[in-house]
Amino acid sequence: MTLQNEFQEERQDLVVLFSEESETEAEVEDETADEEAAEEEAIEETDTEAEETDDEEAADEEEVEAEESEEAESEESADEEAEAADDEEAEESAEADEEAADED
């Protein structure tokens, strides 16, 4: 073999090695990009789940507050009704006492 042929063979070997190395680097870059995309997607899903959980908790809290408010209004209404009934009984009792005093 001549020197020029040896040089061409070595050159071809280097081209092949460089090509293989470039392919490997491209594959690594693709894998890295895929991993980063997967991480970003996981973060977004986690954020979305956290937001949904927060929304559910807020809705539950609002529901509890509404129920407590209804209960308080119901108790207040019951207290007012009981007070009105007591007042009515007191009036009837006072009227009965008056009538009894008038009859004497």
C-alpha positions as CSV (number, residue, x, y, z in Angstrom):
1,M,0.0,0.0,0.0
2,T,1.1,3.4,-0.7
3,L,1.3,6.2,1.8
4,Q,-1.6,7.9,0.1
5,N,-3.8,4.8,0.5
6,E,-2.9,4.5,4.1
7,F,-3.7,8.1,4.7
8,Q,-7.1,7.7,2.9
9,E,-7.9,4.6,5.0
10,E,-7.1,6.4,8.3
11,R,-9.1,9.4,7.1
12,Q,-12.0,7.1,6.3
13,D,-11.7,5.5,9.8
14,L,-11.7,9.0,11.4
15,V,-14.8,10.0,9.4
16,V,-16.6,6.8,10.5
17,L,-15.6,7.4,14.1
18,F,-16.6,11.0,14.0
19,S,-20.0,10.0,12.4
20,E,-20.6,7.4,15.1
21,E,-19.6,9.9,17.8
22,S,-22.0,12.5,16.4
23,E,-24.8,9.9,16.3
24,T,-24.1,9.0,20.0
25,E,-24.1,12.7,21.0
26,A,-27.4,13.2,19.1
27,E,-28.9,10.2,20.9
28,V,-27.7,11.5,24.3
29,E,-29.1,14.9,23.5
30,D,-32.5,13.4,22.5
31,E,-32.6,11.3,25.6
32,T,-31.8,14.4,27.7
33,A,-34.5,16.4,26.0
34,D,-37.0,13.6,26.5
35,E,-36.1,13.4,30.2
36,E,-36.4,17.1,30.6
37,A,-39.8,17.1,28.9
38,A,-40.9,14.2,31.1
39,E,-39.8,16.1,34.2
40,E,-41.6,19.3,33.1
41,E,-44.7,17.3,32.4
42,A,-44.5,15.7,35.8
43,I,-44.1,19.1,37.5
44,E,-47.1,20.4,35.5
45,E,-49.2,17.4,36.5
46,T,-48.2,17.8,40.2
47,D,-49.1,21.5,40.0
48,T,-52.4,20.7,38.4
49,E,-53.2,18.1,41.0
50,A,-52.2,20.5,43.8
51,E,-54.5,23.2,42.3
52,E,-57.3,20.7,42.0
53,T,-56.8,19.7,45.6
54,D,-56.7,23.3,46.7
55,D,-59.9,24.0,44.8
56,E,-61.6,20.9,46.3
57,E,-60.5,22.0,49.8
58,A,-61.8,25.5,49.2
59,A,-65.1,24.1,47.9
60,D,-65.4,21.8,51.0
61,E,-64.6,24.7,53.3
62,E,-67.2,26.9,51.6
63,E,-69.7,24.0,51.9
64,V,-68.9,23.6,55.6
65,E,-69.2,27.3,56.2
66,A,-72.5,27.4,54.4
67,E,-73.8,24.5,56.5
68,E,-72.6,26.2,59.7
69,S,-74.3,29.4,58.6
70,E,-77.5,27.5,57.9
71,E,-77.3,25.8,61.3
72,A,-76.7,29.1,63.0
73,E,-79.7,30.7,61.2
74,S,-81.8,27.7,62.0
75,E,-80.8,27.9,65.7
76,E,-81.4,31.6,65.7
77,S,-84.8,31.1,64.1
78,A,-85.7,28.3,66.6
79,D,-84.6,30.7,69.5
80,E,-86.8,33.4,68.1
81,E,-89.7,31.1,67.8
82,A,-89.2,29.8,71.3
83,E,-88.9,33.4,72.6
84,A,-92.1,34.3,70.7
85,A,-93.8,31.3,72.2
86,D,-92.6,32.2,75.7
87,D,-93.8,35.8,75.2
88,E,-97.2,34.6,74.0
89,E,-97.5,32.3,77.0
90,A,-96.5,35.1,79.3
91,E,-99.2,37.4,77.7
92,E,-101.8,34.6,78.0
93,S,-100.8,34.0,81.6
94,A,-101.0,37.8,82.3
95,E,-104.4,38.0,80.6
96,A,-105.6,35.0,82.6
97,D,-104.3,36.6,85.8
98,E,-106.1,39.8,84.9
99,E,-109.3,38.0,84.1
100,A,-109.0,36.2,87.4
101,A,-108.4,39.4,89.2
102,D,-111.4,41.1,87.5
103,E,-113.6,38.2,88.5
104,D,-112.7,38.6,92.1
